[in-house]
């Protein structure tokens, strides 16, 4: 339930937020010139431009994938699927190395 005092303030806060957003909005016309007449089909309008957010995306730290031929040659060189099976079945090594000088207190 909204307190009674907020019910009176909500319209004023919304109006203030709208005015602030309108004042901070960038101009829609290039160069700050006059707006084109929306009802005039012959009016000149700026060309649409789309910049994809993914155009400059680069994965950090991941090597490029091998081609299928190189991947098959690597698998054959290390022993095929059996090498991967041995690797998966091997016990996991301890994740935290022991500190030098004995056990921690």
Backbone as CSV, one residue per row, in Angstrom:
resi,resn,N_x,N_y,N_z,CA_x,CA_y,CA_z,C_x,C_y,C_z
1,UNK,0.843,-1.174,0.000,0.000,0.000,0.000,0.888,1.236,0.000
2,UNK,0.601,2.180,-0.853,1.382,3.402,-0.983,0.918,4.395,0.078
3,UNK,1.857,4.998,0.826,1.453,5.997,1.819,0.733,7.166,1.157
4,UNK,-0.136,7.797,1.912,-0.965,8.894,1.390,-0.110,10.046,0.868
5,UNK,0.999,10.356,1.525,1.832,11.484,1.104,2.464,11.227,-0.271
6,UNK,2.760,9.961,-0.606,3.340,9.645,-1.904,2.320,9.750,-3.025
7,UNK,1.071,9.541,-2.705,0.025,9.648,-3.740,-0.056,11.058,-4.286
8,UNK,0.169,12.045,-3.433,0.120,13.432,-3.889,1.406,13.807,-4.630
9,UNK,2.512,13.206,-4.278,3.805,13.581,-4.862,4.097,12.863,-6.175
10,UNK,3.490,11.728,-6.405,3.811,10.919,-7.580,3.618,11.667,-8.898
11,UNK,2.483,12.345,-9.138,2.350,13.063,-10.418,3.412,14.146,-10.606
12,UNK,3.752,14.849,-9.541,4.763,15.897,-9.651,6.137,15.290,-9.940
13,UNK,6.467,14.164,-9.315,7.748,13.506,-9.572,7.820,12.984,-11.003
14,UNK,6.720,12.429,-11.488,6.705,11.935,-12.867,6.863,13.078,-13.862
15,UNK,6.216,14.199,-13.603,6.330,15.361,-14.486,7.758,15.889,-14.473
16,UNK,8.376,15.950,-13.302,9.748,16.421,-13.214,10.696,15.480,-13.958
17,UNK,10.486,14.178,-13.843,11.321,13.209,-14.552,11.161,13.350,-16.058
18,UNK,9.953,13.578,-16.525,9.701,13.755,-17.954,10.383,15.016,-18.474
19,UNK,10.287,16.103,-17.723,10.947,17.339,-18.138,12.466,17.167,-18.172
20,UNK,13.014,16.489,-17.197,14.447,16.268,-17.156,14.896,15.404,-18.340
21,UNK,14.140,14.349,-18.633,14.486,13.477,-19.758,14.394,14.229,-21.083
22,UNK,13.412,15.091,-21.225,13.249,15.870,-22.451,14.394,16.856,-22.611
23,UNK,14.799,17.480,-21.517,15.881,18.458,-21.582,17.215,17.810,-21.894
24,UNK,17.415,16.579,-21.457,18.698,15.904,-21.661,18.755,15.118,-22.960
25,UNK,17.642,14.957,-23.656,17.609,14.179,-24.896,18.409,14.894,-25.976
26,UNK,19.195,14.152,-26.773,19.967,14.789,-27.848,19.041,15.269,-28.955
27,UNK,19.504,16.251,-29.693,18.715,16.775,-30.808,18.560,15.683,-31.863
28,UNK,17.405,15.589,-32.463,17.127,14.569,-33.454,17.533,14.978,-34.864
29,UNK,17.825,16.255,-35.063,18.208,16.706,-36.390,19.703,16.959,-36.424
30,UNK,20.370,16.576,-37.506,21.806,16.808,-37.589,22.107,18.295,-37.689
31,UNK,23.110,18.740,-36.966,23.517,20.138,-37.037,22.597,21.074,-36.289
32,UNK,21.584,20.565,-35.618,20.678,21.413,-34.855,19.772,22.256,-35.735
33,UNK,19.601,21.894,-36.996,18.756,22.665,-37.903,17.282,22.440,-37.619
34,UNK,16.449,23.009,-38.458,15.008,22.873,-38.292,14.586,21.448,-38.639
35,UNK,13.546,20.983,-37.966,13.049,19.628,-38.231,12.324,19.596,-39.575
36,UNK,12.396,18.451,-40.232,11.688,18.275,-41.488,10.196,18.146,-41.207
37,UNK,9.381,18.612,-42.126,7.929,18.518,-41.981,7.527,17.055,-42.121
38,UNK,6.922,16.509,-41.084,6.548,15.101,-41.080,5.449,14.792,-42.082
39,UNK,4.674,15.775,-42.479,3.584,15.541,-43.419,4.006,15.718,-44.878
40,UNK,5.212,16.177,-45.117,5.695,16.414,-46.469,6.464,15.180,-46.949
41,UNK,5.931,14.443,-47.943,6.639,13.252,-48.416,7.917,13.588,-49.181
42,UNK,8.099,14.840,-49.595,9.286,15.249,-50.336,10.384,15.791,-49.413
43,UNK,10.121,15.842,-48.116,11.091,16.405,-47.182,12.343,15.522,-47.118
44,UNK,13.491,16.165,-47.012,14.750,15.423,-46.904,14.939,14.966,-45.466
45,UNK,15.344,13.735,-45.343,15.594,13.169,-44.015,16.987,12.558,-44.033
46,UNK,17.658,12.515,-42.873,18.982,11.902,-42.853,18.897,10.396,-43.097
47,UNK,19.947,9.856,-43.679,19.989,8.419,-43.954,20.027,7.642,-42.640
48,UNK,19.376,6.492,-42.639,19.404,5.635,-41.460,20.773,4.997,-41.336
49,UNK,21.243,4.888,-40.118,22.548,4.269,-39.874,22.410,3.319,-38.696
50,UNK,22.853,2.095,-38.900,22.786,1.093,-37.836,24.188,0.624,-37.502
51,UNK,24.550,0.748,-36.233,25.823,0.238,-35.750,25.529,-0.934,-34.829
52,UNK,25.911,-2.115,-35.255,25.662,-3.300,-34.454,26.554,-3.300,-33.218
53,UNK,25.986,-3.678,-32.101,26.759,-3.775,-30.862,27.760,-4.915,-30.940
54,UNK,27.547,-5.869,-31.826,28.434,-7.018,-31.935,29.504,-6.857,-33.016
55,UNK,29.519,-5.737,-33.706,30.460,-5.560,-34.814,31.907,-5.587,-34.342
56,UNK,32.192,-5.019,-33.180,33.567,-4.962,-32.682,33.814,-5.976,-31.573
57,UNK,32.947,-6.956,-31.419,33.082,-7.945,-30.347,34.237,-8.889,-30.627
58,UNK,35.085,-9.062,-29.644,36.186,-10.023,-29.741,36.225,-10.818,-28.438
59,UNK,36.329,-12.133,-28.540,36.433,-12.960,-27.349,37.821,-12.798,-26.767
60,UNK,37.873,-12.619,-25.459,39.152,-12.424,-24.789,39.752,-13.754,-24.368
61,UNK,40.978,-13.980,-24.738,41.728,-15.112,-24.247,41.433,-16.464,-24.870
62,UNK,40.522,-16.556,-25.786,40.234,-17.849,-26.393,40.942,-17.951,-27.736
63,UNK,41.688,-19.037,-27.953,42.365,-19.194,-29.237,41.358,-19.488,-30.349
64,UNK,41.794,-19.244,-31.549,40.938,-19.551,-32.692,40.754,-21.065,-32.778
65,UNK,39.583,-21.533,-33.167,39.367,-22.980,-33.265,40.177,-23.576,-34.414
66,UNK,40.568,-24.828,-34.211,41.290,-25.544,-35.258,40.308,-25.988,-36.334
67,UNK,40.835,-26.190,-37.500,40.032,-26.791,-38.545,39.848,-28.273,-38.248
68,UNK,38.911,-28.915,-38.889,38.620,-30.317,-38.575,39.814,-31.218,-38.879
69,UNK,40.569,-30.895,-39.917,41.719,-31.724,-40.282,42.798,-31.656,-39.202
70,UNK,43.106,-30.447,-38.726,44.118,-30.290,-37.677,43.659,-30.943,-36.377
71,UNK,42.367,-30.820,-36.049,41.843,-31.437,-34.828,41.942,-32.961,-34.906
72,UNK,41.625,-33.536,-36.054,41.734,-34.988,-36.221,43.182,-35.448,-36.148
73,UNK,44.100,-34.695,-36.759,45.524,-35.054,-36.703,46.052,-34.987,-35.274
74,UNK,45.637,-33.985,-34.506,46.080,-33.860,-33.113,45.552,-35.021,-32.286
75,UNK,44.286,-35.367,-32.463,43.705,-36.490,-31.720,44.425,-37.796,-32.063
76,UNK,44.747,-38.006,-33.326,45.456,-39.228,-33.730,46.867,-39.252,-33.156
77,UNK,47.535,-38.097,-33.111,48.908,-38.026,-32.618,48.988,-38.347,-31.123
78,UNK,47.986,-37.938,-30.324,48.062,-38.179,-28.877,47.433,-39.497,-28.465
79,UNK,46.843,-40.237,-29.393,46.325,-41.559,-29.050,44.838,-41.724,-29.262
80,UNK,44.231,-40.826,-29.948,42.811,-40.984,-30.274,41.895,-40.780,-29.073
81,UNK,40.721,-41.358,-29.165,39.703,-41.155,-28.121,40.122,-41.768,-26.798
82,UNK,40.989,-42.783,-26.849,41.433,-43.432,-25.604,42.238,-42.460,-24.720
83,UNK,43.006,-41.571,-25.334,43.773,-40.585,-24.565,42.817,-39.645,-23.834
84,UNK,41.745,-39.248,-24.492,40.759,-38.373,-23.836,40.033,-39.124,-22.727
85,UNK,39.756,-40.408,-22.927,39.090,-41.205,-21.896,39.986,-41.365,-20.670
86,UNK,41.291,-41.603,-20.891,42.232,-41.695,-19.745,42.301,-40.375,-19.000
87,UNK,42.326,-39.285,-19.726,42.392,-37.964,-19.107,41.151,-37.692,-18.253
88,UNK,39.987,-38.087,-18.745,38.745,-37.870,-18.002,38.657,-38.774,-16.778
89,UNK,39.226,-39.975,-16.847,39.156,-40.928,-15.741,40.230,-40.687,-14.687
90,UNK,41.245,-39.892,-14.992,42.335,-39.648,-14.044,41.813,-38.861,-12.843
91,UNK,42.345,-39.151,-11.640,41.910,-38.383,-10.469,42.326,-36.931,-10.607
92,UNK,41.487,-36.047,-10.081,41.763,-34.616,-10.173,42.917,-34.257,-9.251
93,UNK,43.825,-33.432,-9.732,44.937,-32.989,-8.887,44.410,-31.970,-7.892
94,UNK,45.106,-31.803,-6.777,44.627,-30.871,-5.752,44.640,-29.460,-6.314
95,UNK,43.553,-28.753,-6.106,43.403,-27.423,-6.666,44.244,-26.400,-5.911
96,UNK,44.346,-26.539,-4.591,45.100,-25.575,-3.788,46.449,-26.169,-3.407
97,UNK,47.553,-25.547,-3.837,48.860,-26.067,-3.465,49.115,-25.853,-1.976
98,UNK,49.906,-26.751,-1.390,50.206,-26.643,0.038,51.195,-25.499,0.248
99,UNK,51.003,-24.710,1.297,51.908,-23.593,1.543,53.269,-24.104,2.003
100,UNK,54.358,-23.410,1.674,55.688,-23.846,2.110,55.839,-23.642,3.618
101,UNK,56.639,-24.502,4.229,56.924,-24.350,5.651,55.947,-25.045,6.561
102,UNK,55.287,-26.062,6.095,54.391,-26.811,6.968,52.938,-26.471,6.736
103,UNK,52.103,-26.945,7.641,50.669,-26.755,7.503,50.255,-25.389,8.050
104,UNK,49.208,-24.818,7.516,48.736,-23.528,8.011,48.122,-23.680,9.395
105,UNK,48.133,-22.654,10.186,47.601,-22.711,11.545,46.162,-22.358,11.606
